Amino acid sequence: MSDIIDQSELESRAERLVEAARKAGADACDAVAITGVSLSVDVRDGRVEETDRAEGDDVTLRVFVGKRAASVSANTIDDPQALAERAVAMARVAPEDPFAGLADKNRLLTSLPELEMLDTKELDAAAVTSLALEAEEAGLAVTGVSKSGGAGASWRLAGVVLATSHGFSGAYLTSRYGLSMTAVAGEGTGMERDYDYDYRTFFEDMENPADIGRRAGERAVRRLNPRKISTRTTNVLYESRAARSLLGHLGGAINGASVARGSSFLRDKMGERIFAPGITIVDDPFKPRGAATRPFDGEGTGASVLNMIDDGYLRHWFLDSASARELGLEPNGRAHRGGSGTAPGPTNLTLNPGAKSPEELMKEVGEGLLVTDLIGHGVNGVTGDYSRGAAGFWFENGEPVQAVSEITIAGNLKDMFARLVPASDLDARYSVASPSILIEGLALAGD
């Protein structure tokens, strides 16, 4: 798609900045050039509310003078030497960081793997609008839906280039397509809303817009007339899209930077069994058409597929070079670029599914709470204490019988992880992917 993004120009920008930084006195440096083109349309009640087309360019130069580092960013580099000199001047007065520096040269990739990251199908405004309108129409056609909360569709193309002073130069392009619809059911103070959505790397993988709209409408109608329940201890089944948040909390806890700072509740659990036997959680940077698939990390190093949790045991941290040096470990290619440098993190993180469907798990435990929506961010990363607002359905004899809301789920993530049971309904579309999850004996605060 060279007519949209000029990859050779991106590479030239990054390489010019690296050369300028060396001339300005940097001991080492790297430069990232990122460009993107996006188109999005929001509709409501059959009319276009907003159309947005954006094009962005950004370059970031990171320089090292000894163990001192600094970064500068710009939208254009008409004068790369001036930008580099400013970065070097900033680095010379920055505090020393004993763990700062580029990745070890012997870890740099010399050839890039071929991965499924780019769909060449470009959508125009008419096509994007049509997708959103079709989803909204289907949602409004559901009996009980009173109004539309809006529908939106989008297309994005992005290009990334990384160049370093010790020999790495790499680039890749990615595509992304999205569609969502929000439906409102009921009237007045009894209104409820819900949504459905899909985001894909390849357009051909997108779900039918009418199916997305219909599910949004059906979900909203199911939530009508919710009741509160009394405070109790009970079984909780997190629906797949709510269960992803639990996997996200794990990702934060096994981040090497958090471990190095001592701010992770799992900081002393390496090599221990923290999940039940049989539980496997995989991080895969090469997942075909994955949302976070990439040929190299933010430092130009390669990575391998890692079982972060293997048969319930914690086996790895997410590590970039700096966090690995601080912990006395080897990095594992999980560096992500940020505004001022790198930070470790997951790629495509997936909890492998179990053998039983959510319906079978509900039948086994008899009664409990089916969580479809979570509210707030009540998780303490240092202690693992967990407190989240929730809404969903009370189930009895394995069947949802009543919509419920205004509930708080409380517990500790170490205990929750140890008792977690995955269902078989893995939704693998997203960079954090999970099936539904059952946890028995959680505390609920209600009436």
Secondary structure, DSSP 8 states (H G I E B T S, - for coil): -TTT--HHHHHHHHHHHHHHHHHTT-SEEEEEEEEEEEEEEEEETTEEEEEEEEEEEEEEEEEEETTEEEEEEES--S-HHHHHHHHHHHHHTS---TT-S---GGGB-SS----S--------HHHHHHHHHHHHHHHHTSTTEEEEEEEEEEEEEEEEEEEETTS-EEEEEEEEEEEEEEEEESSGGG-EEEEEEEEESSGGG---HHHHHHHHHHHHHHTSS-B---SEEEEEEE-HHHHHHHHHHHHHHTBHHHHHHT--TTTT-TTSB-S-TT--EEE-TT-TT-TT--SS-TTSB----EEEEETTEE---B--HHHHHHHTS---S-EEE-SSSEEE--SSEEE---SS-HHHHHHHH-EEEEEEEEES--B-TTT-EEEEEEEEEEEETTEEEEEEEEEEEEEEHHHHHHTEEE-S--BTTSSEEB--EEEEEEEEE--
